[in-house]
Amino acid sequence: MATGPARERSYSRTSGFVQKPWASEELEGVFNHYDSERRGVLSRRQYKLAYLTLFGVPASKVEVLQLFGKGKAVELSKADFLNLMAKKSAVFERQDRVRAVFTAFDRHNRGFLTLEDTSAAFAEVAPHVDLLTVQEVFSELDTWKDGRIRYSEFEKMMTEVLPG
């Protein structure tokens, strides 16, 4: 695993550790850590290590190819890196928020929601919503019509509903 600047993560009772968006100073610190020759650019390898340090997962091959091309000796400038990572950080933070809500609804940690899970969650966070409305929402989200809402179905809905 890549070594780099350490970063604290906040802990949420319902979702575990949640990544907060990286501040520009933190992103710059990661860039500087991997720009060992202080040239103001990152190579493909350095970018991949910086990405791994920031997000805990490797950058996708598609993304690396888009940035660096196939077999080209292209480098990524500091400004481009900071801009790209700020956008990526916001996406990761949003995904963490959606995952946290899903995890809170999924009381039995099964990886899907039942009508019972959904009703219980609504009763706790929105008790004014009647059972018929909850059933209608559940039915609309249950695109496979098998009595389960999978994370992908939930995420699609939350992406359309949540701002930003």
URGIDA-V432404 format. One line per field, one symbol per residue. ss: DSSP state (a for helix, b for strand, c for the rest). phi: phi as a letter, one per 30 degrees, with the letter a starting at -180 (. if undefined). burial: # if it has 9 or more other ideal C-beta (glycine too) atoms within 8 Angstrom, else .. A space follows every 50 residues. Layout:
# URGIDA-V432404
ss: ???
phi: ???
burial: ???
This chain:
# URGIDA-V432404
ss: cccccccccbbbcccbbbcccccaaaaaaaaaaaccccccbbcaaaaaaa aaaaacccccaaaaaaaacccccccbbaaaaaaaaaaaaaaaaaaaaaaa aaaaaccccccbbcaaaaaaaaaaacccccaaaaaaaaaaacccccccbb aaaaaaaaaaaccc
phi: .dcaedbdbdccedbidbdcedddddddddeddcddchcibcdedddddd ddddcibddddddddddcididcdbcdddddddddddddddddddddddd dedddddchciaccddedddddddcbdddddddddddeddddddhcibcd eddddeddddcddi
burial: ...#.......#..#..##.##...######.###.....##.#.##### #####...#....##.##.......#.#..##.###.###.######### ######.....####.######...........##.##..##.....### #.###.##......
